[in-house]
């Protein structure tokens, strides 16, 4: 679940190999939830039906949903954020039926044995237009660039610059109002993980160290970077009504390089 910057910095919390393994256990349940979404996704299904399926899965696995009841002016009412087309993040599942050509961003997280996992992916519903397909590929590629950059860069700002340039070259816009985050015993931990280089990066930058666990989640808009929040207090939409995509992996830095703990998101496993 993306956060609004800035938050008060309290310093990095590095994780041990054992702790990374426990986070991975939660992340693999999140990946399983995404694989379930991938199998169920078709025109005619409602976003509420998808949410209910993930809630059943978490219950079967003994996992605690992180999103349901998340505090705000109105507590978040579902175990998944499901955002369709122009919805960027934090969409509330309900009676909306998906149609051929839609895109759907699914973000979910859970906790098991005291450790959290979080991950998001944007899926096409059937065939989509060429420009939407290019937007999807740009979002996926931006996340890949971030993960690869962790292995070769010293500071997050260097990785964020690579992400931002990839989006700019494609002619799209990075969402500036929401960023990724550290994750561990809590879903939202330090540091903030921007997908671009903010003007105050000197105050918000951090070194890439072994033991760092990040929820990296680029959000890319086809049109303007500007967004607004609907009257439901949660759903974020693009200001111009054009589509948006959202991709997120939880990634740990290890002596062997970056390790994707949510491996399996975006794939369908029968």
N, C-alpha and C positions, 0 to 999 in steps of 0.2 A: 504494500500500500504506500503510495507516494506521499511525501510530506511537503508542506509549504515552508520555504526558507524565509528568514533565517531562524535557527534555534540557538539557544545558549550552548557554547562549546564547553564540554567538561573533560575533553581529552580522549585519546584512543584507548580502546580496550582490546588487547590482543588475546587471541584464543590459543589454547594448547592443541596438540594433535588429537587428544582424546575429546576435547570440547568440539573441535571441528567435526569429528565423527558423529557426535550427538546431534549437532546441527544438521548434518547430512541426513540423519534418520528422518527428521522432520521434513527436510527438503524433498526427500524421495516420496513422501506421502503427497506433498504438493504436486510433484511431477505426475504421480499416479492420478491425481484429480484432473490434471490437464489432459492426460491420455483418455480418461473417461469422457471429458468434454469433447475431445476430438472424435470419439466413436459415436456420440449422440448427436453431434451437430448436423442439422439438415434443415431445409426450409420447412416452416410450420411449427417447429418446436418453440416453446416460449423460454424467455430468459429465466423465469421462475422455475420451470422444470429442470433446467440445467443446474440452478442453485440448489434445488432439493436433492438432486443426485449427488452433488459434492458433499452436502451435509450428511447424507446417509453414509457415504464413504468414510468421512472423518469419524463418524460414530463407530463404524465397524472397526476402524483401525485404532480406536481409543485415543484419538487426537482431539485437542481442544481447538475449535475455530478461533482465529485471531481477530477476524473482522466483525463478527456478529456482536453487537453491543458496544463497538468501539465508541469511546466518548466523543461527543460533539454537542452542538445545540440540540440536535436530535440524534440519539445513538444510532449507529449504522444497523439496519435491520436484517442483514443477510450474511451468509458465510463467504460469498463471493462479491466482488465488484464486477459487474458486467456492463460494458460500455459499447454502444452500437453506433457505427458510422461517425457522426460529428461529436459524439460523446468521447471525451479524452480519457478521464479516469473517474472512479468512484460512482459509476452508474449503479442504480438500485435495481435488482432483478424484479420482474413482475409478470404481467400478462402479455407483454409485447411479443408478438410472433415474428420470428426471423424470416426474411425473404431472400430469394436468390439475388446475389449481387451485394448483399450486406457484408460488412466486416464487423467482427465482434471481438472486443478486447476483454479477456478474462483474467482477473487478478485475484489470487487467494493466498491464504497463509494459515498455518496451524502450529500448535505447540505440542510436543510430546516429551515426556520425561524432563520437563523444565526448559526445553530449548526450542527455538522458533525456526520456521522456514517460510519463505515468501517467494512467489514467482508469478509472472504475467506473460501472456502471449496474445497476439492478435491473429484471428483466424478468418479466412474467407468463407462465406456461406455460398457454396457453389462457385460459379464463374463470376469473376469481377472484371471491371474495366481495366484496360492496359495501364492507365495512370494510377489506379488504386493498387494494382499489382506492383508497380514501381515504388509506390509509397511503402507497401509491405516489405519489399526487398530492402529498401533504404533503412527502415527501422531495424530489421534483423541484422543487416550488415553493420549498423552503428553499434549494436550490442556486441557483435563479434569483435569489432575493432577495439572496444573497451577491454574485453577480456584478454585479447592478444597484447594490448598495450601494457597491461599490468606486468607482463614478463620482461619488458624492456625499458620501462620508464621509471624514474625515481620519485616523481611527485604526481599526485592525482591531476593537477592542472595540466600536465602534459598529455595525459590520457583524455581529459575533457576537451582539450583543443583538437585532438584527432577526431573525436566524435562530432564536434561542432562543424568541423571542416567537411566531413563526409555528408552531413545533412545539407550544408550550404551548397556544396558542389551539385547535389541532386536538384537544387532549386526549391527545397522545402524549408520548413522552419522548426527549430527546436523549441519545445515548450519551456518557458523560463520560470513559470510560477510554481512548479513542482519538481522535486529532486528525489534521488535515491537516498539510502541511509545505511549505516551500520546495523548489524543484526546479531543476536545471540540469545541471552536469556529474555530479552525484551525484543519486540518486533522493531522498534525504532530506537537505535542507539547511535552514539557518535561514531563516525563523523557524518555530516551531510555529504551527499555524493552528487554534485551538480553534473548535468550532461552538457555543459557549456562552460566557458570561462567568464565568471561574473566580474564586475568591475572591482569588487572587494576581495578578489581571490587571495590576495596576500594574507588576509585575516582568516580565510576559510580553507586554505590549502592544507594538505597533509601528506606525509611521506608514505610510500608504499613499502610495507614491512611484512615479514612473515608473521602469520597469526591474525592478520587483518581479514575480517569477513564482511563483505559488502553486498547489499542488495542494489545492483546496478540496473537502472530502469529508464532508458531513453524513451521519451514521448515525442513524436514527430507529427507535425500538422502539414497538410497539403497546402494550406493557404497561410493566413496570418498566424503569428505566434500568440496572439491575444486570445484569452479564454474568459469565461464567466461561469458562475455557479448558479444552478437553477434554484427555484423556490423550495425544492425538497431538502435543501441545505447540504447536499452531497454531490450531485451529478455535475461534473465539469464539462462544458461544451466549448467548441471553437466559436469565436465571436462571429465568424463569417459563414458558419454552417457547413464548412467543408470537412472531409474526413480526417481522422487522426488515428495513429497507431501507437501501441505501447508494448514494449518487450522488456522482460525482467528475468535475470538469473541471480541467484545467490551464489557468490564466488568467494573462495578462501584463497589467500596467498600462503603457499607452502614452500619449503626448500626446493621442491621439484617444480615450482611454478604455480600459476593459477589453477585452481581446481573448481570446476563447476559442480556445486553441490546439488543443484536442481536439474542435473542431467536427465534428459527424457522429456522435458517440457517441449511441446511443439511436435512431438512424434506420437504416433498411434500404435499402441502395443495391444495386440489381441490376447 
